Amino acid sequence: MNQQDALERLVVVSNRLPVVLSRKEGRLAIKKGTGGLITALAPIMRERGGVWVGWPGATGLTDEEINELAARFREESGFNLFPVLLSREEVSLYYEGFSNEVIWPLFHDLHFKCHFKPVYWEAYQRVNRRFSEQIVKTIQPQDFLWVHDYHFLLLAQELRKQGINQKLVFFLHIPFAPPDIFMKIPWRQEILSAVLEYDYLGFQTERDKLNFLNCVETLLPNVSIKSYGDYHICHTDHRDVHVGAYPISIDFHEFSDESASKEVAKAALQIHMLEDDRKLVFSVDRLDYTKGIIYRLEAIREFLKKYPEHHEKVIFHQVVVPSRSQISEYSDLKSEIDALVGEINSAYTMPGWVPIHYSYRSLSREELVAFYRSADVMLITPVKDGMNLVAKEFVAACIEENGVLVLSEFAGAAAQLGSQALLINPYHTVGVAEAVHRALMMPKEEKQQRMKILRELVHKEDIFAWIDSIISVAHQNKIVT
């Protein structure tokens, strides 16, 4: 980037601010978030005097608390927060409702789980409008504005109404639905037209990019699309919208270095001792129906039935991280997981051996990396996923290069990692069981060769390369993929 680019202020917009809030003895406590996007963007934000716009993650905050929160964060992190306050009703209707009961299932090809309530749509429009009104208060003419994810499909349109004319960049972290699924949403043309008010659109995979372009071609015949190799431009009557695929990644060194630490080595040793040095098949997922947990458990049942020679020699360790428990669909899913784990363990447990070790809790970073390092097999089975960074985290943490990645072909990560992972169809429980067996029986030399290539790939295409590619593209007025 040239010197002028480096001086531009970066304004990031996401549903949540990069902080975790809690109350201790009536006082608001703030802790910086630890996600890969936050970690990677922080140095750029500090350098450019950036601003992060988002919801604080709590309702009922006072102006005094908000001001204190922003000041403390600025002092600790070197860039500004711009909180957008939402009411409990808005969180319920815009976030829990439209975002997660319409867009989330629809974009994961699970349209039968959608609740197309007009009140959700009205709230989604209102909150996007609210964000645009708040952004206008803080944005400057030369700012680089980067909007993240499915909560803000309408934001560019609302910003244009507010007179914002500078470049607007949008990245979708989840998949994009194909036309036959996308067309089921009652507000399909309004959403698609609004998305085309951005100047740059980034998707996780070629599949998602092409799904979007096919939707435009199907639903907006007045928009022409021109392709230049692996990038595309949608020409509307007032804008050229550049479209590309940019698979997100992780901070490779963060996970690799932590995996090599004494603390993680000690924790990994404790895991081996607790599992009696049996082979470990590990899975960790946020509680969500897109993660294929039920199909995975059925595959484990099939594995135990088909390969009795592995009995007492293998442990399946499943961690489910609590999420969206206030939504009935998710609490029902937890109940189903609980029951199925109990059913399988009841059928196959032997004295001194329980096949599935299941916990419903969050893991500390140290615990998570210790499990990655300890796992003989990483089993990842989403029915649809934008990327699935767990796969890349496992690869980075696998410093001894002795683990095998078994990965759903419907995860975005499969496009990059599929040649060296064992790809599976999560719906094919027999096929998943066979893949786990193959992974457990794989010769050491093959495991190390596969993992070595995977680690080189994730190292080369890390989160910093991802950020640089998107920022560079917007400055160069073209998309490079």
N, C-alpha and C positions, 0 to 999 in steps of 0.2 A: 504494500500500500504506500501511496505517496504521503508527503507530510500533511497535506490538507486533510486527507482521509483520517490520519491518525488523530487529528484535533477534533473530529466530529464526536459529539456526545452520543453514547449508546443508550437508547431507551428501550428497555425490555418490558413486555407486557405478558403476564401469565395469570392464570386464575388465582394462584396463591403466591404471596410474597415468599421470599427465600428464608423464612424464619419459622420457628416452632414456638408457639405461645403457650404459657401455662400460668396458673395463679398459685402463689405460695403465700399463705397467711394474708390473703386479700390483696397482695401486690402482684402486678403483672411481671412475669419472668419471660425473658426473650432469649432464644438460642438460635444461632445461625443454622440453617438447613445444611444437609450434607450430600445432597444429590450431585451427580456428575455434572449436570448443566450449571449448577450454582458454582461449583468448584472451578470449572473451566472459564466461566464468564467473569468471575470476580476480578482477575487481574486486568482484563480489558475495561471493565466498569471503573476500576480505580484509576486507570490511566486516562480514561476519557471523561472522568467526572460523571459517570453514568447514573441513571435513574431506573429503579425497578418498580413497575406499577403492578399492583395486585391486591387481592383481598387478604386481610391479615389472618384469616382462618378462625375468627371468633366474632360473635355478635355482642352487642351491648357495651362496646368500648366507648369511653369518654374521649372528648377532644384532648384532654390533658394526657391521658394514657397514650393516645395515638402520637402526639407530639414527642412524648418521652421515648416511645418505642423507636421512632424515626431518628431522633437525635442520638440515642445510644447505639443504634446500628451503624449510623454514619461514622461515629467516632471509632467503632471497632473494625469496620470493614472498608472504609474509605470511599463509599458511594452512598447514594441516597435511596431511601424508600419513599414511595408515594402511595400510601394506603387508600384503597377505595372501600368504603364501608357498605355492607349489605345487611338488610334486615333478615330476621329468621325466616320470614315468609319468602323473601327473594332467594335465599339459600335453598329452601325447600323446593321452590318451583323452577328456578333457573338452573341450579347445580344438580340437586338430587333428581329433579324432574326432567327438564328437557335435555340437559347435557348427558345425564346418566340413565335415563329411561327411554330416550329416543336416539340421540346421536351415537352414544356408546354401543348399544346393542346393534343398531342398524349398520354401523360401519364395521362391525365384526360379523356381519352376515347372519345375525340372529334377530331378524326383523320380527319374529313371532314373540319376542320378549318386549317389544316396544309398546309404550303407552302414549298414543298420539292425542294428548289432551290439549285443546286450544289454550287453556290457561297456562300450560307450560310454555307454549310458543310465545304468548304475549309477554311472559316474564323474561324469556330469553332475549326478546327484542329490547325490553326495558333496560335490562342490565347491560347489554352491549351499548345501548345509548348512554347509560350512566357512565360507563368506562370512557366513552369517547368525550363526554363533557368534562371529565376529570383530567384526561390526557391533554386536552386543549389548554388547561390551566398551567401545565408544566412544560409543554413541548416548545422547542425553539426552532427557528427556520432551518438550521443545518443539521438537526438531529437525525440519527440513523435509528429508525423505529422498527423493532423486530417483535412480532406478535407470535405467541406460541399456543397452538393446540385448539381443540374442537370447541372450546368454550366461547371462542371469538370468531366464528365464521362470518358474523355480520359486522364486525368492528370497523373494517376498512370503509364500508358503505356509510356507517355512522360518522366516521371521521371526515369523509369527503363532504358530508352534509354540513359539517362544522367548518369547512373551508380549508382543511388540511390537504395540501397538494404535493407534499414531498413523497419520496419513495417509501412505500410500505412493504415490508417483507413478512411473510407468513410461513410458519413451518407446522405441519400436521404430524404429531407424534404417534397417532394411531393409524390403522389402515384407512383406505378410502373404499367405499362400497362400489361394486360394479353397477351398471345401469339398471339391471333387472331388480336389484335390491334397493338402490337409491330412489328409484321411481315410486316406491311405496310411501315415501314421506309426503304428507299433504302439501308441504311448503317447499317442494323440491326446486322449483324455478327461482323462487325468492332467495333461497340459500345459495344456489349456484351463481346467480347474478351478483349477489353480494360478495362472494369470494373473489369474483373477477374484478373487484375494485382494488384489490392488492396489486402491486407491481411485480412481485416475485413470489412464487409459490414453490415450497419444497416439500417433497414426500419421502417416505422412508425407503421405498423400493420402486423398481420399474413397474411392478404390478399395480401399485397404488397410483402412480403417475398416470399410467394408461387407463386405469379405471376412471380417474377424474376426467381425462381428455375424452373418453368415450361418453361420459355423462354429458359433457358440454356439447359434443357433436350430436347427441340424441335429443337433448332438451332445449338447446339454444341454437337453432339453425342459422341465426344471423351472425354468430361468432365464427370466424374462420380460424383454422389452425394450420400453422406452417411448421414443419419439422426440419431441423438442421442436425442430422445425425441423431445424437441422443438428447438433444434439448429441443424445446418446442415453444412457440409463441402463439398465444391466443389473441387475435385482433378483434377487439370490440369496437363500437362506434366512437369511443373516446379514450381507449387505453390499449397498450400492448402489454400483455401479461406473460412474463417468462416463467416457464414451468420445468422443473427438473427433479431428479431423485437424488437424495443425499442421506445415505444410511447413517444414523446417529451411532455414536460409540461411547467408550468409557475412557477414564484416565488409566491407561495400562499400568503405568509405574506405581500409581497409588495402590492398586490391588497386588501387583507383583511384589513391591517392596514390603507391604504389610504382611503378605504371606510368608516372606523370608524372615520376619521379625521373631525374636525369642518368645514373645508373648503368644503369638499365633502357633509357633512350633510346640509350645507347652500345651496350649489348648487342643491342638490336633492330637497330641499324644494321649491326652485325657479322653478324647472321643474314641480313639482306638481301644483304650482300656475298657471304657464303658461298653463298647460293642464286642468285647472279648476277641478283638483282632479278626472279626469276621469281615467279609467284603461288605462295603458300604455303597448302597445306591441312594443318592441324595436328591431330594426335590424341595424347592422352596418357592412359594407362590403367595402373592396377595390373594385374599379371598375374592374370587371372581369366577363367574361361570365361563369366561373366555379361556381360562387357564387349563381346561380339560382335566380337572382333578378327578372327577367321577370316572371318566374313561380310563385314566391312569390307574386308579384303584382296581378297576375291573381287569385291566391288563396284568396287574400284580397278582390278582387271583388266578388268572390264566397261567401266569408264569409258575406259580406255586403248584398248580395242578399238573402242568405239562413237564416240569423239570424237578421231580422230587429229589434228584441228586444234589440240588442246591439247598435243600432244607437244612437248617441249623448252621449253614455256612454263609448266609447272606442276610443283611438287615436292610430293609427299606425305611429310610428316615424321611418322613414327610413333615415339613414345617409349613403351616398356613398362617400368614400374617393378617391380623384383623383389619377389615376395611369395609366401609359403608354399611355397618351393621344395622343402621337405622332404616335401611331399605329392606323390605320384606323378602325380596328375591334373594338377598345375600344371607339373611338369617336362615331362610329355608335351605339354602345350599349348605351352610355349616351343619345343620341338622342331618342332612343327607350324608355328608362326609363322615360325621361322627358315627352314624349308624353303620355305614359301609365298612369303615375301619374295624369297628367292633365285630361285625359279622365275619370278616375275613380272618381276623386274629383268633376268633373263637373256633374257626374251622381248622386252623393250621398250627396254633401254638403248641409247643412241646415243652417239657420241663427244661428250664434254663434258656429258652429261645422263644421270643415273640417276633414274628416276621415284620410287622409294621410298627415302627416307633413314630408316634404322631403327636405333635404339639401345636397348639393354637396360640401363638404369641409372636411378638417381634423379637428379632435377634439383634444383638449389638453388632457393630461392624467386625469386632474381633471374633465373635462367635461365628458369624457368617463366613468369614474368610477361612477360619479353621475348618469348617465343614467342607468348603471348596477344596482346601488342601488335602483333606482326609478322604474325599470321595473317590472310590474306584470308578463309579459311573455317575454322571450327572444326567438325570432323566427330566426332560422338559417337553411338555406335551400340550401346548395351547391349541385350541381349535382355530384360533386366529390371533395374530399379534402384530402390532406395528413393527417392532424390532425384537424385543426380548433381550434386554441387556444382561440378564442373569447368565445367559450363555457366554457372553463376552467376559463377564466378571469371573466366571469359573475358569475360563481359558487363561486369563491373566494371572489368577491365583494358583494355577497348576504348575508350580515352579519345578517340581520333580518330573513333570511330563509323563506321569503314569496314570492319568485319568482318561476316560472315554466319554465323549459328549454324544448322548442320544437325544436328537432334536426333532421336533415336529416340522414337517415340511411346510406348515402353514404359519410358522414364525418368520418375521421379516429377516431375522438373522440367518435363516437357511440359505438365502441367496448368496451370502458371503462365506458362510462356514460349512455349507452342505457337502463340499467335496471331501472334507476330512472328518466330518461328524457322521454318525449313523442316522440317516433320515428315516422318519417313521410317519405313518398316517395315524393320528391319535384315535381315530374312530375304529381302527383295525386292531382290536385288542390282542389277537393272536400274533399279528406282526410286531407289535410293541414287545410282547413277551419274548419273541424270538430275537429281537434286537438286543434286549437286555442280556439274554443268554450269550449272544455272540460277543457283546462287550465284555462280559465277565470272563469269557474264555479266550479273549484276544491275546495273542502272543505279545510279550513285553516290547519287542522290537517294533512291531506294528503300532502299538499304542504310543510309543515315544515318537515315532516318525510322524504320525498324524498330529499329535499335540504340538510338536515343534513347528510344523507348518501353520497350525492355527494361531499359535502365539506370535509368530512373525507377522501374520496378517493383522491381528488385532493391535499389535504394537505399531505397525505402520499406519493403520487407519484409525487413529484414536480420536478422542473427543476434540482435541485441539485442531487436528486436521479438518474435522467436520465443521467447526466454527469458522475456521479460516476460509474454507471453501465457500460457505454461504455469504460471508461478508465480502469476500473478493468478488464473487459473482455480481452482487448488487452494485459494486463500484465499477465493475468493468462493463456493465450493461449487457451482459450475456451470461449464459449458464454453462458451467463447465462440469461435466460429470465423468 
